[in-house]
Amino acid sequence: MPGATVAVCLATHRPDPGLLDRQLASLDAQTYADRILVREDDEAGSGAYRAFERCFARVPADAAFVAPCDQDDVWRPDKLAVLVDAVERSGALLAFSDVRVVRPDGTVLSETYWTDRDNGWDDLGDLLATNVVTGAACLFRRAVLDVALPFPRAVDGAHHDHWLALCALALGDLAYVDAPLVDYVQHGANVVGHAPRRPSSAARAAGRAVPPAERLRSDRERHVVRPQVMARALLDRAGGRMTPAKRRAAERAARGDETWAAVAGLVALAVREQVRPRRTLDARRRAARGALWRRAARVAKVG
């Protein structure tokens, strides 16, 4: 598509020089020539969520597409070309691909991201529960930023790619390319193939087990409050443009656990999750567990 500029948005924070040089070299090697680089150096350490938000805010108005870029991955030379083609052919608002999971030295850990989960990208309720779109492996139409910016308030576990995928799916469709277009570099604290299910960084640093109350509080924050915040933002910004099914999914998540009826709904979803556990991993169960813990804590406090 002539004149379809891709804005590659690179957010960095104290990058490993060797890994960053390798990533930049893979950008230079892209076969898709009509591209610009927008870079945000997060010197203050505000985190990837806000760093990418600032980076996206500087995307030129005449850019047709936006491609998030991490500081330490490697792109296949045809990555941008393949994803632009996928968006154009499908009419989707966002396209994403599989990734090859590697160590920093390039050793392959997995030829696919889908080691223990399904690629459930076509259901807004499931996508609110757990993200499947890796930012480094996606490209989206610039119009998505009209809804995505500014980002909602940061909640524990909030990530730019999750929010962007939700905005795109709320407004239209996603497209998936079943080929690894990125070498997704994993570091020591990463878990291959899915979002980390591990103790908090503070607990790991202290070398201690996570107390049950802390774990339940984290479950609620990540799997009840986070979807609630994003769903409310979607409804505020694009509720009138969503299909009835997508709006219902967003409204369900937006209720959180504020009433016993809402908690019962979370428990029902957790039960249903057991039929297809690979689709949302244990996000539904953790949401129900966190909601029930909060309700029990409130009752105990009143008693």
C-alpha contacts under 8 A as a table, 3 or more apart, distances in Angstrom:
res1	aa1	res2	aa2	distance
1	M	4	A	5.72
3	G	34	D	7.15
4	A	34	D	6.82
4	A	63	A	6.81
4	A	64	A	5.17
4	A	65	F	7.17
5	T	34	D	5.03
5	T	35	R	5.15
5	T	36	I	7.27
5	T	62	D	7.64
5	T	63	A	4.94
5	T	64	A	5.34
5	T	65	F	6.36
6	V	34	D	6.44
6	V	35	R	4.54
6	V	36	I	6.36
6	V	63	A	5.99
6	V	64	A	6.11
6	V	65	F	4.63
6	V	66	V	5.44
6	V	67	A	6.82
7	A	35	R	5.78
7	A	36	I	5.04
7	A	37	L	5.89
7	A	38	V	6.57
7	A	59	V	6.49
7	A	60	P	7.77
7	A	63	A	6.19
7	A	64	A	7.86
7	A	65	F	6.17
7	A	66	V	4.75
7	A	67	A	6.17
8	V	35	R	6.95
8	V	36	I	6.05
8	V	37	L	4.85
8	V	38	V	5.95
8	V	66	V	5.93
8	V	67	A	4.75
8	V	68	P	5.93
8	V	69	C	6.49
9	C	37	L	6.16
9	C	38	V	4.82
9	C	39	R	5.84
9	C	40	E	7.76
9	C	52	F	7.51
9	C	55	C	6.18
9	C	56	F	6.73
9	C	59	V	7.92
9	C	66	V	7.04
9	C	67	A	6.01
9	C	68	P	4.80
9	C	69	C	5.57
10	L	37	L	7.23
10	L	38	V	6.17
10	L	39	R	4.72
10	L	40	E	6.25
10	L	52	F	7.72
10	L	55	C	7.39
10	L	68	P	6.26
10	L	69	C	4.62
10	L	70	D	5.99
10	L	71	Q	6.77
11	A	39	R	5.83
11	A	40	E	4.72
11	A	41	D	5.97
11	A	42	D	6.99
11	A	48	A	7.06
11	A	51	A	6.08
11	A	52	F	5.85
11	A	55	C	6.87
11	A	69	C	6.88
11	A	70	D	6.36
11	A	71	Q	6.73
12	T	15	P	6.18
12	T	39	R	7.69
12	T	40	E	6.26
12	T	41	D	4.94
12	T	42	D	5.85
12	T	51	A	7.96
12	T	70	D	7.22
12	T	71	Q	5.63
13	H	41	D	5.96
13	H	42	D	4.96
13	H	43	E	6.18
13	H	45	G	6.63
14	R	42	D	7.94
14	R	43	E	7.43
15	P	19	L	7.46
15	P	20	L	6.31
15	P	71	Q	6.44
15	P	72	D	7.46
16	D	19	L	5.41
16	D	20	L	6.07
16	D	72	D	7.52
17	P	20	L	5.16
17	P	21	D	6.03
18	G	21	D	5.20
18	G	22	R	6.27
19	L	22	R	5.06
19	L	23	Q	6.23
19	L	71	Q	7.23
19	L	72	D	4.91
19	L	73	D	7.31
19	L	104	P	7.50
20	L	23	Q	5.03
20	L	24	L	6.12
20	L	71	Q	5.38
20	L	72	D	5.33
20	L	73	D	7.95
21	D	24	L	5.11
21	D	25	A	6.08
22	R	25	A	5.08
22	R	26	S	6.35
22	R	72	D	7.52
22	R	73	D	7.83
22	R	74	V	6.75
23	Q	26	S	5.12
23	Q	27	L	6.45
23	Q	71	Q	6.59
23	Q	72	D	5.87
23	Q	73	D	5.63
23	Q	74	V	4.99
23	Q	75	W	7.11
24	L	27	L	5.01
24	L	28	D	6.31
25	A	28	D	5.04
25	A	29	A	6.26
26	S	29	A	5.02
26	S	30	Q	6.60
26	S	74	V	5.85
26	S	75	W	5.44
26	S	76	R	6.97
26	S	77	P	6.64
27	L	30	Q	5.42
27	L	75	W	6.87
27	L	77	P	7.67
29	A	77	P	5.55
30	Q	33	A	6.90
30	Q	76	R	7.53
30	Q	77	P	4.41
30	Q	78	D	5.90
30	Q	79	K	7.15
30	Q	80	L	6.96
30	Q	81	A	7.96
31	T	77	P	5.86
31	T	78	D	5.56
31	T	80	L	7.64
31	T	81	A	6.69
32	Y	35	R	7.20
32	Y	78	D	7.07
32	Y	80	L	6.01
32	Y	81	A	5.19
38	V	55	C	6.62
38	V	58	R	7.27
38	V	59	V	6.90
39	R	55	C	6.44
40	E	51	A	6.51
40	E	52	F	7.38
40	E	54	R	7.20
40	E	55	C	5.43
41	D	51	A	7.64
42	D	45	G	5.46
42	D	46	S	6.58
42	D	47	G	7.37
42	D	51	A	5.98
43	E	46	S	7.98
46	S	50	R	6.36
46	S	51	A	6.72
47	G	50	R	5.89
47	G	51	A	6.08
48	A	51	A	4.90
48	A	52	F	5.84
48	A	159	H	7.45
48	A	160	H	7.47
49	Y	52	F	5.59
49	Y	53	E	6.36
49	Y	154	A	7.70
49	Y	158	A	6.97
49	Y	159	H	5.41
49	Y	160	H	5.17
50	R	53	E	4.86
50	R	54	R	6.27
50	R	151	F	7.97
51	A	54	R	5.27
51	A	55	C	6.24
52	F	55	C	4.81
52	F	56	F	6.00
52	F	68	P	7.97
52	F	160	H	6.75
53	E	56	F	5.24
53	E	57	A	6.23
53	E	149	L	7.26
53	E	150	P	7.13
53	E	151	F	6.61
53	E	160	H	7.43
54	R	57	A	5.12
54	R	58	R	6.79
55	C	58	R	5.49
55	C	59	V	7.06
56	F	59	V	5.32
56	F	145	L	7.53
57	A	149	L	7.32
59	V	63	A	7.06
59	V	66	V	7.87
60	P	63	A	5.58
63	A	66	V	7.43
63	A	142	R	6.73
64	A	141	R	6.02
64	A	142	R	5.55
65	F	84	V	7.87
65	F	139	L	6.72
65	F	140	F	5.52
65	F	141	R	4.46
65	F	142	R	4.99
66	V	139	L	5.66
66	V	140	F	5.40
66	V	141	R	6.24
66	V	142	R	5.89
67	A	80	L	7.97
67	A	136	A	7.46
67	A	138	C	6.24
67	A	139	L	4.49
67	A	140	F	6.62
68	P	135	G	5.82
68	P	136	A	5.58
68	P	137	A	7.94
68	P	138	C	6.98
68	P	139	L	7.08
69	C	135	G	7.19
69	C	136	A	5.07
70	D	73	D	6.16
70	D	135	G	7.99
70	D	136	A	5.94
72	D	185	V	6.55
73	D	136	A	7.77
73	D	182	V	7.01
73	D	183	D	5.75
73	D	184	Y	5.30
73	D	185	V	5.40
74	V	182	V	5.72
74	V	183	D	5.02
74	V	184	Y	6.98
74	V	185	V	7.93
75	W	79	K	6.28
75	W	181	L	6.18
75	W	182	V	4.55
75	W	183	D	6.34
76	R	79	K	5.30
76	R	181	L	5.19
76	R	182	V	5.77
76	R	183	D	7.71
77	P	80	L	7.78
78	D	81	A	5.21
78	D	82	V	5.95
78	D	181	L	7.63
79	K	82	V	5.35
79	K	83	L	6.26
79	K	181	L	5.37
79	K	182	V	7.44
80	L	83	L	5.26
80	L	84	V	5.99
80	L	139	L	7.64
81	A	84	V	5.29
81	A	85	D	6.14
82	V	85	D	5.16
82	V	86	A	6.17
83	L	86	A	4.90
83	L	87	V	6.23
83	L	95	A	5.91
83	L	96	F	6.85
83	L	97	S	7.81
83	L	138	C	7.36
83	L	139	L	6.29
83	L	177	V	7.58
84	V	87	V	5.23
84	V	88	E	6.15
84	V	95	A	7.85
84	V	139	L	7.24
85	D	88	E	5.09
85	D	89	R	5.93
86	A	89	R	5.33
86	A	90	S	5.99
86	A	92	A	7.90
86	A	95	A	6.38
86	A	175	A	6.75
86	A	176	Y	7.86
86	A	177	V	7.34
87	V	90	S	5.41
87	V	91	G	5.56
87	V	92	A	5.13
87	V	93	L	6.60
87	V	94	L	6.40
87	V	95	A	5.78
87	V	140	F	7.65
87	V	175	A	6.84
88	E	91	G	5.38
88	E	92	A	7.28
90	S	175	A	6.92
91	G	173	D	7.75
92	A	95	A	6.88
92	A	172	G	6.55
92	A	173	D	4.80
92	A	174	L	5.18
92	A	175	A	5.95
93	L	140	F	5.64
93	L	141	R	5.46
93	L	144	V	7.19
93	L	168	A	5.57
93	L	169	L	7.62
93	L	171	L	7.93
93	L	172	G	6.23
93	L	173	D	5.95
93	L	174	L	6.05
94	L	138	C	6.95
94	L	139	L	5.72
94	L	140	F	4.07
94	L	141	R	6.41
94	L	165	A	7.24
94	L	168	A	6.16
94	L	173	D	7.14
94	L	174	L	4.98
94	L	175	A	6.30
95	A	138	C	5.58
95	A	139	L	5.51
95	A	140	F	6.30
95	A	174	L	5.62
95	A	175	A	4.49
95	A	176	Y	5.65
95	A	177	V	7.27
96	F	133	V	6.62
96	F	134	T	7.44
96	F	137	A	5.36
96	F	138	C	4.02
96	F	139	L	6.38
96	F	174	L	7.81
96	F	175	A	6.47
96	F	176	Y	5.18
96	F	177	V	6.11
97	S	137	A	5.46
97	S	138	C	6.55
97	S	176	Y	5.62
97	S	177	V	4.51
97	S	178	D	5.96
97	S	179	A	6.03
97	S	180	P	6.12
97	S	181	L	6.30
98	D	112	T	6.23
98	D	113	Y	6.09
98	D	137	A	7.06
98	D	177	V	6.72
98	D	178	D	5.81
98	D	179	A	5.25
98	D	180	P	4.33
98	D	181	L	6.53
98	D	182	V	7.54
99	V	111	E	7.28
99	V	112	T	5.66
99	V	113	Y	5.58
99	V	137	A	6.89
99	V	179	A	7.26
99	V	180	P	4.08
99	V	181	L	5.87
99	V	182	V	4.99
99	V	183	D	5.96
99	V	184	Y	6.04
100	R	108	V	7.21
100	R	109	L	7.83
100	R	110	S	5.97
100	R	111	E	4.67
100	R	112	T	5.15
100	R	113	Y	6.51
100	R	180	P	5.44
100	R	181	L	7.59
100	R	182	V	6.16
100	R	183	D	4.85
100	R	184	Y	5.83
101	V	108	V	6.07
101	V	109	L	5.42
101	V	110	S	5.02
101	V	111	E	6.34
101	V	112	T	6.67
101	V	113	Y	6.66
101	V	183	D	5.89
101	V	184	Y	4.84
101	V	185	V	6.12
101	V	186	Q	6.81
101	V	192	V	7.15
101	V	193	G	7.89
102	V	105	D	7.73
102	V	106	G	5.46
102	V	107	T	5.36
102	V	108	V	4.36
102	V	109	L	5.11
102	V	110	S	6.93
102	V	183	D	6.19
102	V	184	Y	5.91
102	V	185	V	4.99
102	V	186	Q	6.07
103	R	106	G	5.22
103	R	107	T	5.20
103	R	108	V	6.51
103	R	109	L	6.88
103	R	185	V	5.43
103	R	186	Q	5.41
103	R	187	H	6.77
104	P	107	T	7.37
104	P	185	V	5.69
104	P	186	Q	6.80
104	P	187	H	7.05
106	G	185	V	7.87
108	V	111	E	6.97
109	L	192	V	7.98
110	S	113	Y	7.08
110	S	115	T	7.69
110	S	192	V	7.98
111	E	180	P	7.51
112	T	115	T	6.64
112	T	180	P	6.84
112	T	193	G	7.88
113	Y	192	V	7.46
113	Y	193	G	4.77
113	Y	194	H	7.69
114	W	117	R	5.46
114	W	118	D	6.38
114	W	119	N	7.12
114	W	193	G	5.81
114	W	194	H	7.97
115	T	192	V	7.65
115	T	193	G	5.46
116	D	193	G	6.63
116	D	194	H	7.48
116	D	278	R	6.64
117	R	193	G	7.69
117	R	194	H	7.46
117	R	278	R	4.32
117	R	279	R	5.87
117	R	280	T	7.49
117	R	281	L	6.64
118	D	278	R	5.32
118	D	279	R	4.86
118	D	280	T	7.86
119	N	132	V	6.33
119	N	279	R	6.85
120	G	123	D	6.75
120	G	126	D	6.93
120	G	127	L	7.12
120	G	132	V	6.88
120	G	279	R	5.77
120	G	280	T	7.75
121	W	124	L	7.68
121	W	126	D	7.70
121	W	127	L	6.27
121	W	132	V	6.51
121	W	133	V	7.67
121	W	174	L	7.21
122	D	127	L	7.77
122	D	169	L	7.57
122	D	173	D	7.52
122	D	174	L	7.12
123	D	126	D	5.42
123	D	127	L	6.15
123	D	246	K	7.91
124	L	127	L	4.96
124	L	128	L	6.01
124	L	166	L	7.12
124	L	169	L	6.75
124	L	170	A	7.02
124	L	246	K	5.98
124	L	249	A	6.38
124	L	250	A	7.39
125	G	128	L	5.16
125	G	129	A	6.41
125	G	246	K	7.57
125	G	249	A	5.02
125	G	250	A	6.82
125	G	253	A	7.49
126	D	129	A	5.03
126	D	130	T	6.36
126	D	279	R	7.58
126	D	280	T	6.44
127	L	130	T	5.20
127	L	131	N	5.44
127	L	132	V	7.20
127	L	166	L	6.91
128	L	131	N	7.02
128	L	166	L	7.05
128	L	227	P	5.46
128	L	230	M	7.80
128	L	231	A	7.52
128	L	253	A	7.59
129	A	223	H	6.55
129	A	227	P	6.42
129	A	280	T	6.73
129	A	283	A	6.09
129	A	284	R	6.89
130	T	280	T	5.87
130	T	283	A	6.56
131	N	162	H	5.43
132	V	162	H	7.72
133	V	137	A	7.51
133	V	138	C	7.13
133	V	161	D	6.47
133	V	162	H	6.63
133	V	165	A	6.60
134	T	137	A	5.39
134	T	138	C	6.57
134	T	161	D	6.33
135	G	138	C	5.35
135	G	160	H	7.48
135	G	161	D	4.67
135	G	162	H	7.92
136	A	182	V	7.33
136	A	184	Y	7.89
137	A	181	L	6.85
137	A	182	V	6.19
140	F	144	V	7.02
140	F	168	A	7.87
141	R	144	V	5.92
142	R	145	L	5.73
142	R	146	D	7.65
143	A	146	D	5.39
143	A	147	V	7.60
144	V	147	V	5.69
144	V	148	A	6.16
144	V	164	L	7.30
144	V	167	C	6.49
144	V	168	A	5.97
145	L	148	A	4.64
145	L	149	L	5.57
145	L	164	L	7.97
146	D	149	L	6.14
147	V	167	C	6.63
147	V	234	L	7.96
147	V	237	R	6.26
147	V	238	A	7.13
148	A	151	F	5.93
148	A	163	W	7.24
148	A	164	L	6.36
148	A	167	C	6.19
151	F	154	A	7.98
151	F	163	W	7.83
152	P	229	V	7.05
152	P	230	M	6.64
152	P	233	A	6.64
153	R	229	V	7.54
154	A	158	A	5.88
155	V	158	A	5.36
155	V	221	E	7.12
155	V	222	R	7.22
155	V	225	V	7.46
155	V	226	R	5.65
156	D	218	S	7.78
156	D	221	E	6.30
156	D	222	R	5.72
156	D	226	R	7.18
157	G	222	R	5.93
157	G	226	R	7.61
158	A	162	H	7.49
158	A	163	W	7.88
158	A	226	R	7.01
159	H	162	H	5.50
159	H	163	W	6.60
160	H	163	W	5.30
160	H	164	L	6.18
161	D	164	L	5.13
161	D	165	A	6.06
162	H	165	A	5.25
162	H	166	L	6.26
163	W	166	L	5.13
163	W	167	C	6.27
163	W	230	M	7.21
164	L	167	C	5.13
164	L	168	A	6.22
165	A	168	A	5.16
165	A	169	L	6.11
165	A	174	L	7.92
166	L	169	L	5.16
166	L	170	A	5.90
167	C	170	A	5.16
167	C	171	L	6.39
167	C	234	L	6.90
168	A	171	L	5.39
168	A	172	G	5.93
168	A	173	D	6.68
168	A	174	L	6.95
169	L	172	G	5.04
169	L	173	D	5.14
169	L	174	L	6.11
170	A	173	D	7.87
170	A	234	L	7.35
170	A	238	A	7.51
170	A	242	M	5.84
170	A	246	K	6.57
171	L	238	A	7.26
171	L	241	R	6.47
171	L	242	M	5.87
180	P	183	D	7.48
186	Q	189	A	7.93
186	Q	190	N	5.70
186	Q	191	V	7.67
186	Q	192	V	7.33
187	H	190	N	5.48
190	N	196	P	6.64
191	V	194	H	6.51
191	V	195	A	6.90
191	V	196	P	5.45
191	V	197	R	7.85
199	P	203	A	6.11
199	P	204	R	6.21
199	P	209	A	7.37
199	P	210	V	6.19
200	S	203	A	5.18
200	S	204	R	6.22
200	S	210	V	7.56
201	S	204	R	5.05
201	S	205	A	6.04
202	A	205	A	5.11
202	A	206	A	6.21
203	A	206	A	5.06
203	A	207	G	6.03
203	A	208	R	5.47
203	A	209	A	6.64
203	A	210	V	6.29
204	R	207	G	4.88
204	R	208	R	6.34
204	R	209	A	7.86
205	A	208	R	7.93
210	V	214	E	6.43
210	V	215	R	6.23
211	P	214	E	5.32
211	P	215	R	6.29
212	P	215	R	5.07
212	P	216	L	6.13
213	A	216	L	5.12
213	A	217	R	6.04
214	E	217	R	5.07
214	E	218	S	6.15
215	R	218	S	5.09
215	R	219	D	6.16
216	L	219	D	4.90
216	L	220	R	6.29
216	L	286	R	7.93
216	L	289	R	6.87
216	L	290	G	4.98
216	L	293	W	6.69
217	R	220	R	5.25
217	R	221	E	6.24
217	R	290	G	6.21
217	R	293	W	7.95
217	R	294	R	7.81
218	S	221	E	5.03
218	S	222	R	6.01
218	S	290	G	7.63
219	D	222	R	5.36
219	D	223	H	5.71
219	D	224	V	7.54
219	D	286	R	5.43
219	D	287	A	6.05
219	D	289	R	7.28
219	D	290	G	5.15
220	R	223	H	5.35
220	R	224	V	5.00
220	R	225	V	6.33
220	R	286	R	7.25
220	R	287	A	5.66
220	R	289	R	7.56
220	R	290	G	4.19
220	R	291	A	5.97
220	R	294	R	7.99
221	E	224	V	5.84
221	E	225	V	4.87
221	E	226	R	6.13
221	E	290	G	7.94
222	R	225	V	6.14
222	R	226	R	5.24
222	R	227	P	7.66
222	R	287	A	7.87
223	H	226	R	5.98
223	H	227	P	6.37
223	H	283	A	6.22
223	H	284	R	7.31
223	H	286	R	6.59
223	H	287	A	4.74
223	H	290	G	7.92
224	V	227	P	5.76
224	V	228	Q	6.12
224	V	253	A	7.66
224	V	256	G	5.58
224	V	257	D	7.04
224	V	287	A	5.38
224	V	290	G	7.59
224	V	291	A	7.26
225	V	228	Q	4.92
225	V	229	V	6.07
225	V	256	G	6.47
226	R	229	V	5.26
226	R	230	M	6.37
227	P	230	M	5.19
227	P	231	A	5.84
227	P	253	A	5.98
227	P	254	A	7.14
227	P	256	G	7.82
228	Q	231	A	5.13
228	Q	232	R	6.10
228	Q	253	A	5.16
228	Q	254	A	4.28
228	Q	255	R	6.68
228	Q	256	G	5.46
229	V	232	R	5.35
229	V	233	A	6.34
229	V	254	A	6.91
230	M	233	A	5.10
230	M	234	L	6.20
230	M	254	A	7.88
231	A	234	L	5.03
231	A	235	L	6.20
231	A	250	A	4.98
231	A	251	E	6.94
231	A	253	A	6.04
231	A	254	A	5.19
232	R	235	L	5.12
232	R	236	D	6.11
232	R	250	A	7.33
232	R	251	E	7.60
232	R	254	A	5.33
233	A	236	D	5.10
233	A	237	R	6.08
234	L	237	R	5.27
234	L	238	A	5.51
234	L	239	G	6.30
234	L	250	A	7.44
235	L	238	A	5.42
235	L	239	G	3.99
235	L	240	G	7.65
235	L	247	R	7.37
235	L	250	A	6.95
235	L	251	E	7.59
236	D	239	G	6.01
238	A	241	R	5.36
238	A	242	M	6.53
239	G	242	M	5.44
239	G	247	R	6.46
242	M	246	K	5.98
242	M	247	R	5.72
243	T	246	K	5.28
243	T	247	R	6.07
244	P	247	R	5.07
244	P	248	R	6.13
245	A	248	R	5.18
245	A	249	A	6.34
246	K	249	A	5.08
246	K	250	A	6.23
247	R	250	A	5.08
247	R	251	E	6.04
248	R	251	E	5.02
248	R	252	R	6.12
249	A	252	R	5.19
249	A	253	A	6.42
250	A	253	A	5.20
250	A	254	A	5.98
251	E	254	A	4.89
251	E	255	R	6.42
252	R	255	R	5.52
252	R	256	G	7.37
252	R	262	A	7.92
253	A	256	G	5.55
255	R	258	E	6.34
255	R	262	A	6.41
256	G	262	A	6.50
256	G	263	V	7.68
257	D	260	W	7.14
257	D	262	A	5.16
257	D	263	V	5.04
257	D	266	L	7.80
257	D	291	A	5.91
258	E	262	A	6.44
258	E	263	V	7.51
259	T	262	A	5.13
259	T	263	V	6.38
260	W	263	V	4.94
260	W	264	A	6.10
261	A	264	A	5.02
261	A	265	G	6.28
262	A	265	G	4.99
262	A	266	L	6.41
263	V	266	L	5.04
263	V	267	V	6.31
263	V	288	A	6.89
263	V	291	A	6.31
263	V	292	L	7.08
264	A	267	V	5.05
264	A	268	A	6.19
265	G	268	A	5.05
265	G	269	L	6.29
266	L	269	L	5.12
266	L	270	A	6.22
266	L	284	R	7.00
266	L	287	A	6.76
266	L	288	A	5.20
266	L	291	A	7.97
267	V	270	A	4.97
267	V	271	V	6.31
267	V	284	R	7.85
267	V	285	R	7.39
267	V	288	A	5.12
268	A	271	V	5.15
268	A	272	R	6.24
269	L	272	R	4.95
269	L	273	E	6.02
269	L	284	R	6.16
269	L	285	R	7.87
270	A	273	E	5.02
270	A	274	Q	6.99
270	A	284	R	4.60
270	A	285	R	4.58
270	A	287	A	7.81
270	A	288	A	6.47
271	V	274	Q	5.68
271	V	275	V	7.82
271	V	285	R	7.63
272	R	275	V	5.71
272	R	276	R	7.51
273	E	276	R	5.40
273	E	277	P	5.29
273	E	279	R	7.90
273	E	280	T	7.21
273	E	282	D	7.61
273	E	284	R	6.55
273	E	285	R	7.57
274	Q	277	P	5.02
276	R	279	R	5.79
276	R	280	T	7.79
277	P	280	T	6.10
277	P	281	L	5.20
277	P	282	D	6.78
278	R	281	L	4.95
280	T	283	A	5.78
280	T	284	R	7.08
281	L	284	R	7.87
282	D	285	R	5.27
282	D	286	R	6.15
283	A	286	R	5.17
283	A	287	A	6.11
284	R	287	A	5.04
284	R	288	A	6.28
285	R	288	A	5.18
285	R	289	R	6.06
286	R	289	R	4.93
286	R	290	G	6.01
287	A	290	G	5.22
287	A	291	A	6.10
288	A	291	A	5.11
288	A	292	L	6.06
289	R	292	L	5.28
289	R	293	W	6.16
290	G	293	W	5.11
290	G	294	R	6.29
291	A	294	R	5.21
291	A	295	R	6.30
292	L	295	R	5.10
292	L	296	A	6.04
293	W	296	A	5.08
293	W	297	A	6.02
294	R	297	A	5.05
294	R	298	R	6.22
295	R	298	R	5.12
295	R	299	V	6.29
296	A	299	V	5.11
296	A	300	A	6.12
297	A	300	A	5.10
297	A	301	K	6.10
298	R	301	K	5.07
298	R	302	V	6.25
299	V	302	V	5.19
299	V	303	G	6.07
300	A	303	G	5.01
